[in-house]
Amino acid sequence: MAWNLLIPTLVVLIVVAARPLEETFITSLTDKRFAGTQTVNFVGLNNYARLLSFRLDIVPCRLNEETNTCAIDTTGAVRWEMIDRELLRQGFRPVSTIDLGGGRGLTVSAIDASFISSAGNTLFFTVVSVLLELILGLFVAMVVNSKFRGRGLMRAAMLVPWAIPTVISARLWEIMLRDNQSGILNKMLVDLGIFSQSQAWLANPDIQLWSLILVDVWKTTPFMALLLLAGLQTIPEDLYEAASVDGANRVRQFFAVTIPLLRPTIAVALVFRTLDALRVFDVFNVLLGRRKLSMATYNFETLVQNQDGGYASAIGVIIFILIFIFAVIYVRTLGVETE
């Protein structure tokens, strides 16, 4: 009986999800051109090998001949020696170098340096933004869940950033983050004495990702708070009263009652937000364009600009696999299945 009821759902799932995924995977094994009429050739796993070929090498810093110390560039960063020439001939290009101290650095190089760089940008953006949204969302949810005058108005007001379309909110933040007199954020921070001069939020490579995280946290924290608020309202008030009678203070009640009972809701909120952040496109595309890419914007560039349909399909499959891995980790570690 149960399977009979599930069959229509499974049929719809196969049509709307499994069939397009199968088509994307098959295309990723070819050199198909986007909107082209050229003959399509089977290339096997070559697209994946090119995307995922990367290596780690220890390199020394470049020495300043006058001081015999590591040379520093105009931005204050250490200058590193290039990787071995044989690796360059094989097609590897440096992505970034991590300072290990002692004049040594760990250089990440890859055949497709742009993809590895975009993957690093996406993972950093996902981890930091989702963590901040969880902390701030939980704080906001607990505030609006308490009893005070005007609580309904505050619940409605907190949803305003989330209700604004992402492209529009990104354009608004692009204006506010300008490094001239029209950038209200710089104006406010300089007037308060926090910064001595305006910051190039979207032009300085060191703070570009942090600027995007700021925009994403501002826009999506209300969504996280809304999900957590729904979970908080399912916790019986009797449990807090019993804990209070037993002598538990507010902090003890938070860790002994609120967090354990809220864990399934936190898991669902993390799954939603992480999967959304891993395929982030609009914020990167509007605020940074081609200056710094996410995996989704690199996929777009590969498909539309380079017309490389097979290679773009391989990128799409890798994004899908990453999302699937994160979903399984959340379900397993936070116990969504057992609740």
C-alpha atoms as a printed R data frame, in Angstrom:
    type eleno elety resid chain resno      x      y       z
1   ATOM     1    CA   MET     A     1  0.000  0.000   0.000
2   ATOM     2    CA   ALA     A     2  2.793  2.407   0.936
3   ATOM     3    CA   TRP     A     3  4.660  1.741  -2.313
4   ATOM     4    CA   ASN     A     4  1.471  2.282  -4.333
5   ATOM     5    CA   LEU     A     5  1.143  5.733  -2.791
6   ATOM     6    CA   LEU     A     6  4.822  6.489  -3.424
7   ATOM     7    CA   ILE     A     7  4.873  5.471  -7.104
8   ATOM     8    CA   PRO     A     8  3.402  8.782  -8.456
9   ATOM     9    CA   THR     A     9  5.961 10.745  -6.405
10  ATOM    10    CA   LEU     A    10  8.817  8.572  -7.672
11  ATOM    11    CA   VAL     A    11  7.677  9.006 -11.279
12  ATOM    12    CA   VAL     A    12  7.583 12.811 -10.889
13  ATOM    13    CA   LEU     A    13 11.020 12.748  -9.190
14  ATOM    14    CA   ILE     A    14 12.530 10.736 -12.044
15  ATOM    15    CA   VAL     A    15 11.083 13.072 -14.679
16  ATOM    16    CA   VAL     A    16 11.999 16.415 -13.048
17  ATOM    17    CA   ALA     A    17 15.277 15.459 -11.327
18  ATOM    18    CA   ALA     A    18 16.867 12.163 -12.331
19  ATOM    19    CA   ARG     A    19 16.474 12.567 -16.119
20  ATOM    20    CA   PRO     A    20 18.089 16.063 -16.310
21  ATOM    21    CA   LEU     A    21 20.889 14.864 -13.996
22  ATOM    22    CA   GLU     A    22 21.494 11.850 -16.234
23  ATOM    23    CA   GLU     A    23 21.622 14.103 -19.309
24  ATOM    24    CA   THR     A    24 24.080 16.468 -17.583
25  ATOM    25    CA   PHE     A    25 26.352 13.588 -16.573
26  ATOM    26    CA   ILE     A    26 26.349 12.120 -20.108
27  ATOM    27    CA   THR     A    27 27.163 15.551 -21.588
28  ATOM    28    CA   SER     A    28 30.023 15.953 -19.091
29  ATOM    29    CA   LEU     A    29 31.737 12.965 -20.751
30  ATOM    30    CA   THR     A    30 31.832 14.707 -24.137
31  ATOM    31    CA   ASP     A    31 33.311 17.815 -25.782
32  ATOM    32    CA   LYS     A    32 29.871 19.129 -26.753
33  ATOM    33    CA   ARG     A    33 29.747 22.831 -27.624
34  ATOM    34    CA   PHE     A    34 26.914 24.973 -26.213
35  ATOM    35    CA   ALA     A    35 24.434 25.953 -28.955
36  ATOM    36    CA   GLY     A    36 26.825 24.556 -31.566
37  ATOM    37    CA   THR     A    37 26.403 22.108 -34.431
38  ATOM    38    CA   GLN     A    38 29.868 20.515 -34.286
39  ATOM    39    CA   THR     A    39 30.268 16.752 -34.045
40  ATOM    40    CA   VAL     A    40 30.208 15.602 -30.414
41  ATOM    41    CA   ASN     A    41 33.074 13.335 -29.334
42  ATOM    42    CA   PHE     A    42 33.252 11.079 -26.286
43  ATOM    43    CA   VAL     A    43 36.187 12.189 -24.062
44  ATOM    44    CA   GLY     A    44 35.593  9.960 -21.040
45  ATOM    45    CA   LEU     A    45 36.696 11.465 -17.731
46  ATOM    46    CA   ASN     A    46 39.061 14.014 -19.315
47  ATOM    47    CA   ASN     A    47 36.891 16.966 -18.218
48  ATOM    48    CA   TYR     A    48 36.932 15.750 -14.599
49  ATOM    49    CA   ALA     A    49 40.686 15.069 -14.711
50  ATOM    50    CA   ARG     A    50 41.320 18.623 -15.914
51  ATOM    51    CA   LEU     A    51 39.018 20.124 -13.275
52  ATOM    52    CA   LEU     A    52 40.341 18.133 -10.318
53  ATOM    53    CA   SER     A    53 44.076 17.972 -11.131
54  ATOM    54    CA   PHE     A    54 45.834 19.955  -8.427
55  ATOM    55    CA   ARG     A    55 48.974 19.513  -6.316
56  ATOM    56    CA   LEU     A    56 50.670 20.936  -3.233
57  ATOM    57    CA   ASP     A    57 54.332 22.035  -3.294
58  ATOM    58    CA   ILE     A    58 56.666 23.635  -0.766
59  ATOM    59    CA   VAL     A    59 58.333 26.728  -2.242
60  ATOM    60    CA   PRO     A    60 60.830 29.202  -0.736
61  ATOM    61    CA   CYS     A    61 60.227 32.935  -0.609
62  ATOM    62    CA   ARG     A    62 62.032 35.320  -2.955
63  ATOM    63    CA   LEU     A    63 64.964 36.942  -1.211
64  ATOM    64    CA   ASN     A    64 65.536 40.671  -1.019
65  ATOM    65    CA   GLU     A    65 69.154 40.963  -2.138
66  ATOM    66    CA   GLU     A    66 69.788 44.044   0.014
67  ATOM    67    CA   THR     A    67 68.442 42.688   3.312
68  ATOM    68    CA   ASN     A    68 68.708 38.934   2.566
69  ATOM    69    CA   THR     A    69 65.145 38.516   3.878
70  ATOM    70    CA   CYS     A    70 61.876 37.574   2.177
71  ATOM    71    CA   ALA     A    71 60.833 40.163  -0.418
72  ATOM    72    CA   ILE     A    72 57.515 41.952   0.159
73  ATOM    73    CA   ASP     A    73 55.221 43.267  -2.586
74  ATOM    74    CA   THR     A    74 53.305 46.564  -2.615
75  ATOM    75    CA   THR     A    75 50.360 45.050  -0.683
76  ATOM    76    CA   GLY     A    76 52.620 43.813   2.129
77  ATOM    77    CA   ALA     A    77 52.396 40.136   1.114
78  ATOM    78    CA   VAL     A    78 55.431 37.828   0.880
79  ATOM    79    CA   ARG     A    79 56.664 37.127  -2.659
80  ATOM    80    CA   TRP     A    80 57.153 33.417  -3.429
81  ATOM    81    CA   GLU     A    81 59.284 31.547  -5.942
82  ATOM    82    CA   MET     A    82 57.493 29.955  -8.908
83  ATOM    83    CA   ILE     A    83 56.759 26.216  -8.930
84  ATOM    84    CA   ASP     A    84 59.023 23.876 -10.911
85  ATOM    85    CA   ARG     A    85 59.223 24.620 -14.654
86  ATOM    86    CA   GLU     A    86 58.357 21.021 -15.532
87  ATOM    87    CA   LEU     A    87 55.042 21.471 -13.717
88  ATOM    88    CA   LEU     A    88 54.407 24.659 -15.682
89  ATOM    89    CA   ARG     A    89 55.054 22.753 -18.919
90  ATOM    90    CA   GLN     A    90 52.486 20.158 -17.778
91  ATOM    91    CA   GLY     A    91 49.917 22.938 -17.471
92  ATOM    92    CA   PHE     A    92 49.876 23.558 -13.706
93  ATOM    93    CA   ARG     A    93 49.396 27.175 -12.611
94  ATOM    94    CA   PRO     A    94 49.678 28.518  -9.023
95  ATOM    95    CA   VAL     A    95 46.358 29.250  -7.297
96  ATOM    96    CA   SER     A    96 47.561 30.544  -3.922
97  ATOM    97    CA   THR     A    97 50.422 30.150  -1.439
98  ATOM    98    CA   ILE     A    98 50.008 29.653   2.312
99  ATOM    99    CA   ASP     A    99 52.816 31.050   4.489
100 ATOM   100    CA   LEU     A   100 54.257 28.233   6.637
101 ATOM   101    CA   GLY     A   101 56.812 30.469   8.350
102 ATOM   102    CA   GLY     A   102 60.567 30.236   8.152
103 ATOM   103    CA   GLY     A   103 60.611 31.532   4.580
104 ATOM   104    CA   ARG     A   104 58.605 28.561   3.258
105 ATOM   105    CA   GLY     A   105 55.188 28.495   1.646
106 ATOM   106    CA   LEU     A   106 52.681 25.821   0.594
107 ATOM   107    CA   THR     A   107 51.695 26.503  -3.011
108 ATOM   108    CA   VAL     A   108 48.438 25.120  -4.396
109 ATOM   109    CA   SER     A   109 48.634 24.734  -8.182
110 ATOM   110    CA   ALA     A   110 46.168 23.232 -10.628
111 ATOM   111    CA   ILE     A   111 45.587 22.525 -14.299
112 ATOM   112    CA   ASP     A   112 42.399 24.620 -14.131
113 ATOM   113    CA   ALA     A   113 43.494 27.213 -11.585
114 ATOM   114    CA   SER     A   114 40.281 29.217 -12.043
115 ATOM   115    CA   PHE     A   115 38.064 26.302 -10.995
116 ATOM   116    CA   ILE     A   116 40.152 25.421  -7.925
117 ATOM   117    CA   SER     A   117 40.183 29.103  -6.955
118 ATOM   118    CA   SER     A   118 36.396 29.361  -7.416
119 ATOM   119    CA   ALA     A   119 35.899 26.185  -5.344
120 ATOM   120    CA   GLY     A   120 38.016 27.667  -2.530
121 ATOM   121    CA   ASN     A   121 36.051 30.933  -2.682
122 ATOM   122    CA   THR     A   122 32.743 29.059  -2.544
123 ATOM   123    CA   LEU     A   123 33.716 26.824   0.391
124 ATOM   124    CA   PHE     A   124 35.069 29.765   2.432
125 ATOM   125    CA   PHE     A   125 31.936 31.802   1.665
126 ATOM   126    CA   THR     A   126 29.688 28.865   2.608
127 ATOM   127    CA   VAL     A   127 31.353 27.960   5.912
128 ATOM   128    CA   VAL     A   128 31.709 31.517   7.257
129 ATOM   129    CA   SER     A   129 28.356 32.907   6.098
130 ATOM   130    CA   VAL     A   130 26.294 29.904   7.258
131 ATOM   131    CA   LEU     A   131 28.023 29.862  10.666
132 ATOM   132    CA   LEU     A   132 27.387 33.592  11.200
133 ATOM   133    CA   GLU     A   133 23.788 33.258  10.013
134 ATOM   134    CA   LEU     A   134 23.192 30.383  12.452
135 ATOM   135    CA   ILE     A   135 24.543 32.340  15.440
136 ATOM   136    CA   LEU     A   136 22.775 35.601  14.575
137 ATOM   137    CA   GLY     A   137 19.593 33.797  13.476
138 ATOM   138    CA   LEU     A   138 19.393 31.921  16.788
139 ATOM   139    CA   PHE     A   139 19.858 35.182  18.710
140 ATOM   140    CA   VAL     A   140 17.147 36.952  16.692
141 ATOM   141    CA   ALA     A   141 14.777 33.971  16.989
142 ATOM   142    CA   MET     A   142 15.128 33.908  20.790
143 ATOM   143    CA   VAL     A   143 14.506 37.660  21.004
144 ATOM   144    CA   VAL     A   144 11.322 37.607  18.909
145 ATOM   145    CA   ASN     A   145 10.157 34.442  20.697
146 ATOM   146    CA   SER     A   146 10.095 36.247  24.041
147 ATOM   147    CA   LYS     A   147  7.048 38.198  25.156
148 ATOM   148    CA   PHE     A   148  7.272 41.972  24.709
149 ATOM   149    CA   ARG     A   149  5.150 44.761  23.310
150 ATOM   150    CA   GLY     A   150  5.393 45.116  19.513
151 ATOM   151    CA   ARG     A   151  6.619 41.541  18.993
152 ATOM   152    CA   GLY     A   152  4.406 41.030  15.917
153 ATOM   153    CA   LEU     A   153  5.688 44.206  14.270
154 ATOM   154    CA   MET     A   154  9.296 43.182  14.915
155 ATOM   155    CA   ARG     A   155  8.700 39.710  13.448
156 ATOM   156    CA   ALA     A   156  7.356 41.309  10.270
157 ATOM   157    CA   ALA     A   157 10.148 43.916  10.085
158 ATOM   158    CA   MET     A   158 12.946 41.350  10.410
159 ATOM   159    CA   LEU     A   159 11.776 39.640   7.212
160 ATOM   160    CA   VAL     A   160 12.240 42.753   5.036
161 ATOM   161    CA   PRO     A   161 15.876 41.983   3.954
162 ATOM   162    CA   TRP     A   162 14.916 38.417   3.042
163 ATOM   163    CA   ALA     A   163 11.893 39.604   1.023
164 ATOM   164    CA   ILE     A   164 14.040 41.831  -1.229
165 ATOM   165    CA   PRO     A   165 15.227 39.985  -4.387
166 ATOM   166    CA   THR     A   166 18.926 39.122  -4.163
167 ATOM   167    CA   VAL     A   167 19.891 41.041  -7.312
168 ATOM   168    CA   ILE     A   168 18.246 44.224  -5.996
169 ATOM   169    CA   SER     A   169 19.785 43.920  -2.534
170 ATOM   170    CA   ALA     A   170 23.199 43.288  -4.139
171 ATOM   171    CA   ARG     A   171 22.835 46.467  -6.216
172 ATOM   172    CA   LEU     A   172 21.868 48.424  -3.087
173 ATOM   173    CA   TRP     A   173 24.935 47.120  -1.252
174 ATOM   174    CA   GLU     A   174 27.117 47.883  -4.270
175 ATOM   175    CA   ILE     A   175 26.177 51.555  -3.809
176 ATOM   176    CA   MET     A   176 26.616 51.481  -0.033
177 ATOM   177    CA   LEU     A   177 30.040 49.820  -0.327
178 ATOM   178    CA   ARG     A   178 31.506 52.393  -2.722
179 ATOM   179    CA   ASP     A   179 34.887 53.754  -1.644
180 ATOM   180    CA   ASN     A   180 34.006 57.380  -2.450
181 ATOM   181    CA   GLN     A   181 31.781 59.932  -0.736
182 ATOM   182    CA   SER     A   182 28.607 58.171  -1.937
183 ATOM   183    CA   GLY     A   183 29.480 54.975  -0.047
184 ATOM   184    CA   ILE     A   184 27.439 55.311   3.139
185 ATOM   185    CA   LEU     A   185 29.237 52.445   4.941
186 ATOM   186    CA   ASN     A   186 32.656 54.069   4.502
187 ATOM   187    CA   LYS     A   187 31.219 57.473   5.458
188 ATOM   188    CA   MET     A   188 29.754 56.053   8.680
189 ATOM   189    CA   LEU     A   189 32.874 54.068   9.681
190 ATOM   190    CA   VAL     A   190 35.232 56.987   9.004
191 ATOM   191    CA   ASP     A   191 32.977 59.424  10.925
192 ATOM   192    CA   LEU     A   192 32.924 57.023  13.891
193 ATOM   193    CA   GLY     A   193 36.728 56.816  13.788
194 ATOM   194    CA   ILE     A   194 36.784 53.059  13.144
195 ATOM   195    CA   PHE     A   195 38.744 53.584   9.896
196 ATOM   196    CA   SER     A   196 41.048 56.486   9.063
197 ATOM   197    CA   GLN     A   197 40.216 56.285   5.347
198 ATOM   198    CA   SER     A   198 37.660 54.693   3.038
199 ATOM   199    CA   GLN     A   199 38.003 50.996   2.258
200 ATOM   200    CA   ALA     A   200 37.738 49.560  -1.258
201 ATOM   201    CA   TRP     A   201 35.376 46.788  -0.150
202 ATOM   202    CA   LEU     A   202 34.781 45.353  -3.619
203 ATOM   203    CA   ALA     A   203 38.180 46.131  -5.187
204 ATOM   204    CA   ASN     A   204 40.614 44.974  -2.481
205 ATOM   205    CA   PRO     A   205 41.140 41.179  -2.979
206 ATOM   206    CA   ASP     A   206 41.774 40.716   0.753
207 ATOM   207    CA   ILE     A   207 38.296 41.883   1.792
208 ATOM   208    CA   GLN     A   208 36.162 41.076  -1.268
209 ATOM   209    CA   LEU     A   209 34.888 37.781   0.143
210 ATOM   210    CA   TRP     A   210 34.203 39.344   3.555
211 ATOM   211    CA   SER     A   211 32.115 42.025   1.831
212 ATOM   212    CA   LEU     A   212 30.037 39.365   0.085
213 ATOM   213    CA   ILE     A   213 29.613 37.489   3.361
214 ATOM   214    CA   LEU     A   214 28.369 40.734   4.958
215 ATOM   215    CA   VAL     A   215 25.742 41.124   2.236
216 ATOM   216    CA   ASP     A   216 24.654 37.486   2.434
217 ATOM   217    CA   VAL     A   217 24.425 37.500   6.242
218 ATOM   218    CA   TRP     A   218 22.337 40.711   6.147
219 ATOM   219    CA   LYS     A   219 19.926 39.216   3.628
220 ATOM   220    CA   THR     A   220 19.615 35.598   4.806
221 ATOM   221    CA   THR     A   221 19.807 35.771   8.607
222 ATOM   222    CA   PRO     A   222 16.025 36.526   8.773
223 ATOM   223    CA   PHE     A   223 15.337 33.266   6.899
224 ATOM   224    CA   MET     A   224 17.483 31.334   9.369
225 ATOM   225    CA   ALA     A   225 15.759 33.132  12.280
226 ATOM   226    CA   LEU     A   226 12.327 32.273  10.864
227 ATOM   227    CA   LEU     A   227 13.145 28.548  10.726
228 ATOM   228    CA   LEU     A   228 14.626 28.554  14.230
229 ATOM   229    CA   LEU     A   229 11.660 30.537  15.591
230 ATOM   230    CA   ALA     A   230  9.325 27.792  14.355
231 ATOM   231    CA   GLY     A   231 11.436 25.264  16.258
232 ATOM   232    CA   LEU     A   232 11.502 27.344  19.437
233 ATOM   233    CA   GLN     A   233  7.713 27.565  19.500
234 ATOM   234    CA   THR     A   234  7.420 23.763  19.618
235 ATOM   235    CA   ILE     A   235  9.335 23.580  22.929
236 ATOM   236    CA   PRO     A   236  6.810 23.322  25.815
237 ATOM   237    CA   GLU     A   237  7.016 26.155  28.353
238 ATOM   238    CA   ASP     A   238  6.587 23.536  31.098
239 ATOM   239    CA   LEU     A   239 10.158 22.307  30.517
240 ATOM   240    CA   TYR     A   240 11.590 25.753  31.294
241 ATOM   241    CA   GLU     A   241  9.407 26.057  34.407
242 ATOM   242    CA   ALA     A   242 10.568 22.614  35.620
243 ATOM   243    CA   ALA     A   243 14.204 23.516  34.931
244 ATOM   244    CA   SER     A   244 13.765 26.789  36.820
245 ATOM   245    CA   VAL     A   245 12.284 24.942  39.828
246 ATOM   246    CA   ASP     A   246 15.345 22.643  39.765
247 ATOM   247    CA   GLY     A   247 17.580 25.700  40.050
248 ATOM   248    CA   ALA     A   248 18.803 25.931  36.429
249 ATOM   249    CA   ASN     A   249 19.613 29.482  35.382
250 ATOM   250    CA   ARG     A   250 18.990 30.883  31.870
251 ATOM   251    CA   VAL     A   251 22.346 29.735  30.518
252 ATOM   252    CA   ARG     A   252 21.866 26.194  31.841
253 ATOM   253    CA   GLN     A   253 18.316 26.105  30.405
254 ATOM   254    CA   PHE     A   254 19.682 27.182  27.014
255 ATOM   255    CA   PHE     A   255 22.223 24.347  26.806
256 ATOM   256    CA   ALA     A   256 20.158 21.662  28.597
257 ATOM   257    CA   VAL     A   257 16.707 22.342  27.119
258 ATOM   258    CA   THR     A   258 16.760 24.687  24.131
259 ATOM   259    CA   ILE     A   259 19.724 23.352  22.117
260 ATOM   260    CA   PRO     A   260 18.897 19.591  22.418
261 ATOM   261    CA   LEU     A   261 15.236 20.109  21.499
262 ATOM   262    CA   LEU     A   262 16.119 22.557  18.733
263 ATOM   263    CA   ARG     A   263 18.700 20.247  17.114
264 ATOM   264    CA   PRO     A   264 16.384 18.860  14.350
265 ATOM   265    CA   THR     A   265 15.362 22.403  13.384
266 ATOM   266    CA   ILE     A   266 18.999 23.535  13.365
267 ATOM   267    CA   ALA     A   267 19.851 20.594  11.103
268 ATOM   268    CA   VAL     A   268 17.117 21.475   8.618
269 ATOM   269    CA   ALA     A   269 18.133 25.160   8.640
270 ATOM   270    CA   LEU     A   270 21.792 24.240   8.048
271 ATOM   271    CA   VAL     A   271 20.896 21.929   5.171
272 ATOM   272    CA   PHE     A   272 18.792 24.616   3.478
273 ATOM   273    CA   ARG     A   273 21.341 27.396   3.876
274 ATOM   274    CA   THR     A   274 24.452 25.335   3.092
275 ATOM   275    CA   LEU     A   275 23.001 23.941  -0.108
276 ATOM   276    CA   ASP     A   276 21.936 27.442  -1.121
277 ATOM   277    CA   ALA     A   277 25.362 28.930  -0.319
278 ATOM   278    CA   LEU     A   278 27.252 26.232  -2.252
279 ATOM   279    CA   ARG     A   279 25.482 27.235  -5.453
280 ATOM   280    CA   VAL     A   280 25.692 30.981  -4.821
281 ATOM   281    CA   PHE     A   281 25.603 32.936  -8.084
282 ATOM   282    CA   ASP     A   282 23.842 36.288  -8.009
283 ATOM   283    CA   VAL     A   283 25.801 37.980  -5.195
284 ATOM   284    CA   PHE     A   284 29.159 37.075  -6.796
285 ATOM   285    CA   ASN     A   285 27.990 37.982 -10.293
286 ATOM   286    CA   VAL     A   286 26.506 41.382  -9.355
287 ATOM   287    CA   LEU     A   287 29.150 42.620  -6.893
288 ATOM   288    CA   LEU     A   288 32.386 41.131  -8.278
289 ATOM   289    CA   GLY     A   289 31.673 40.127 -11.866
290 ATOM   290    CA   ARG     A   290 34.764 38.298 -13.185
291 ATOM   291    CA   ARG     A   291 37.140 39.641 -10.508
292 ATOM   292    CA   LYS     A   292 36.467 36.715  -8.161
293 ATOM   293    CA   LEU     A   293 34.352 33.700  -9.081
294 ATOM   294    CA   SER     A   294 32.206 31.174  -7.265
295 ATOM   295    CA   MET     A   295 31.736 27.692  -8.709
296 ATOM   296    CA   ALA     A   296 28.341 28.707 -10.105
297 ATOM   297    CA   THR     A   297 29.625 31.904 -11.773
298 ATOM   298    CA   TYR     A   298 32.604 29.969 -13.193
299 ATOM   299    CA   ASN     A   299 30.136 27.418 -14.544
300 ATOM   300    CA   PHE     A   300 28.187 30.261 -16.168
301 ATOM   301    CA   GLU     A   301 31.365 31.745 -17.676
302 ATOM   302    CA   THR     A   302 32.386 28.352 -19.064
303 ATOM   303    CA   LEU     A   303 28.989 27.672 -20.611
304 ATOM   304    CA   VAL     A   304 27.988 31.107 -21.951
305 ATOM   305    CA   GLN     A   305 31.309 32.848 -22.595
306 ATOM   306    CA   ASN     A   306 33.421 29.846 -23.665
307 ATOM   307    CA   GLN     A   307 30.506 27.857 -25.164
308 ATOM   308    CA   ASP     A   308 32.042 24.681 -23.639
309 ATOM   309    CA   GLY     A   309 28.943 22.660 -22.808
310 ATOM   310    CA   GLY     A   310 30.694 19.391 -21.926
311 ATOM   311    CA   TYR     A   311 33.144 21.047 -19.543
312 ATOM   312    CA   ALA     A   312 30.390 23.162 -17.940
313 ATOM   313    CA   SER     A   313 28.327 20.009 -17.394
314 ATOM   314    CA   ALA     A   314 31.282 18.433 -15.548
315 ATOM   315    CA   ILE     A   315 31.417 21.509 -13.262
316 ATOM   316    CA   GLY     A   316 27.681 21.144 -12.621
317 ATOM   317    CA   VAL     A   317 28.101 17.488 -11.680
318 ATOM   318    CA   ILE     A   318 30.901 18.352  -9.225
319 ATOM   319    CA   ILE     A   319 28.705 21.041  -7.605
320 ATOM   320    CA   PHE     A   320 25.926 18.448  -7.278
321 ATOM   321    CA   ILE     A   321 28.313 15.933  -5.657
322 ATOM   322    CA   LEU     A   322 29.550 18.560  -3.164
323 ATOM   323    CA   ILE     A   323 25.972 19.471  -2.234
324 ATOM   324    CA   PHE     A   324 25.110 15.775  -1.831
325 ATOM   325    CA   ILE     A   325 28.143 15.221   0.450
326 ATOM   326    CA   PHE     A   326 27.203 18.180   2.687
327 ATOM   327    CA   ALA     A   327 23.591 16.959   2.900
328 ATOM   328    CA   VAL     A   328 24.684 13.441   3.939
329 ATOM   329    CA   ILE     A   329 27.103 14.858   6.550
330 ATOM   330    CA   TYR     A   330 24.361 17.009   8.108
331 ATOM   331    CA   VAL     A   331 21.827 14.181   8.121
332 ATOM   332    CA   ARG     A   332 24.316 11.745   9.679
333 ATOM   333    CA   THR     A   333 25.943 14.026  12.257
334 ATOM   334    CA   LEU     A   334 22.858 15.967  13.398
335 ATOM   335    CA   GLY     A   335 20.534 12.965  13.500
336 ATOM   336    CA   VAL     A   336 17.800 14.267  11.214
337 ATOM   337    CA   GLU     A   337 16.859 10.710  10.240
338 ATOM   338    CA   THR     A   338 16.192  9.580  13.811
339 ATOM   339    CA   GLU     A   339 14.088 12.552  14.949
